[in-house]
Amino acid sequence: MNRIIFCTFFKKKMEGQDFQSYPGKLGEKIYDQISKKAWQKWLIKQTILINENNLNMLVFKDRKKIEEHMEKFLFKK
C-alpha cells in the first residue's frame, strides 16, 4: 500500500517514500515530508553538485556541504 504524505517540496499530497533514505533527524523529516518524486529530483541535483564541485563523499566536509545543499533544495525552495 502506498503511503500518502503532504509533500512540502511540491506543496500537495503525494506518494511518500517506502523507507527512510537518509539517517538521523533530517532523515526522519525527509521521510515524513518529502515525496518519492521530490527525492528523485534531489538525487539528480546531488549528482550534479558532486560532479561539478568534485566532491568526495568519503570526506566529512564534502558530505556536510551536500547536506546543506539538500536542506536548502528540499525545504527552502
FIFIKE-359477 format. One record per residue (C-alpha): residue in three letters; x, y, z. Coordinates in steps of 0.1 Angstrom, whole numbers, plus 5000, padded with zeros to 4 digits. Layout:
N
+------+------+------+------+
: rest :   px :   py :   pz :
+------+------+------+------+
:  ALA :    X :    Y :    Z :
...
+------+------+------+------+
This chain:
77
+------+------+------+------+
: rest :   px :   py :   pz :
+------+------+------+------+
:  MET : 5000 : 5000 : 5000 :
:  ASN : 5013 : 5034 : 4991 :
:  ARG : 5020 : 5059 : 5018 :
:  ILE : 5004 : 5093 : 5011 :
:  ILE : 5020 : 5124 : 5027 :
:  PHE : 5018 : 5161 : 5022 :
:  CYS : 5050 : 5169 : 5002 :
:  THR : 5064 : 5202 : 5014 :
:  PHE : 5085 : 5204 : 4982 :
:  PHE : 5055 : 5203 : 4958 :
:  LYS : 5030 : 5216 : 4983 :
:  LYS : 5005 : 5188 : 4977 :
:  LYS : 4996 : 5153 : 4988 :
:  MET : 5018 : 5127 : 4970 :
:  GLU : 5032 : 5092 : 4974 :
:  GLY : 5057 : 5091 : 5002 :
:  GLN : 5090 : 5072 : 5003 :
:  ASP : 5090 : 5035 : 5011 :
:  PHE : 5117 : 5038 : 5037 :
:  GLN : 5139 : 5064 : 5054 :
:  SER : 5166 : 5071 : 5028 :
:  TYR : 5188 : 5094 : 5050 :
:  PRO : 5199 : 5089 : 5086 :
:  GLY : 5191 : 5109 : 5117 :
:  LYS : 5166 : 5136 : 5124 :
:  LEU : 5169 : 5151 : 5090 :
:  GLY : 5162 : 5117 : 5075 :
:  GLU : 5130 : 5114 : 5096 :
:  LYS : 5119 : 5149 : 5084 :
:  ILE : 5126 : 5139 : 5047 :
:  TYR : 5107 : 5106 : 5052 :
:  ASP : 5077 : 5124 : 5067 :
:  GLN : 5076 : 5155 : 5044 :
:  ILE : 5093 : 5147 : 5010 :
:  SER : 5077 : 5126 : 4983 :
:  LYS : 5093 : 5099 : 4961 :
:  LYS : 5092 : 5123 : 4932 :
:  ALA : 5109 : 5152 : 4951 :
:  TRP : 5135 : 5128 : 4964 :
:  GLN : 5143 : 5117 : 4929 :
:  LYS : 5147 : 5153 : 4918 :
:  TRP : 5171 : 5158 : 4947 :
:  LEU : 5192 : 5128 : 4937 :
:  ILE : 5197 : 5142 : 4902 :
:  LYS : 5207 : 5176 : 4917 :
:  GLN : 5230 : 5159 : 4942 :
:  THR : 5248 : 5141 : 4914 :
:  ILE : 5253 : 5173 : 4895 :
:  LEU : 5267 : 5191 : 4926 :
:  ILE : 5291 : 5162 : 4934 :
:  ASN : 5304 : 5162 : 4898 :
:  GLU : 5306 : 5200 : 4893 :
:  ASN : 5324 : 5206 : 4926 :
:  ASN : 5345 : 5174 : 4925 :
:  LEU : 5332 : 5164 : 4959 :
:  ASN : 5343 : 5132 : 4977 :
:  MET : 5316 : 5116 : 4998 :
:  LEU : 5343 : 5099 : 5020 :
:  VAL : 5354 : 5134 : 5032 :
:  PHE : 5333 : 5147 : 5061 :
:  LYS : 5335 : 5184 : 5049 :
:  ASP : 5321 : 5174 : 5015 :
:  ARG : 5293 : 5154 : 5030 :
:  LYS : 5283 : 5183 : 5052 :
:  LYS : 5283 : 5206 : 5021 :
:  ILE : 5260 : 5182 : 5003 :
:  GLU : 5237 : 5180 : 5033 :
:  GLU : 5234 : 5218 : 5035 :
:  HIS : 5225 : 5219 : 4998 :
:  MET : 5200 : 5191 : 5003 :
:  GLU : 5182 : 5210 : 5031 :
:  LYS : 5181 : 5242 : 5010 :
:  PHE : 5168 : 5223 : 4979 :
:  LEU : 5141 : 5202 : 4997 :
:  PHE : 5128 : 5226 : 5023 :
:  LYS : 5136 : 5262 : 5012 :
:  LYS : 5126 : 5263 : 4975 :
+------+------+------+------+
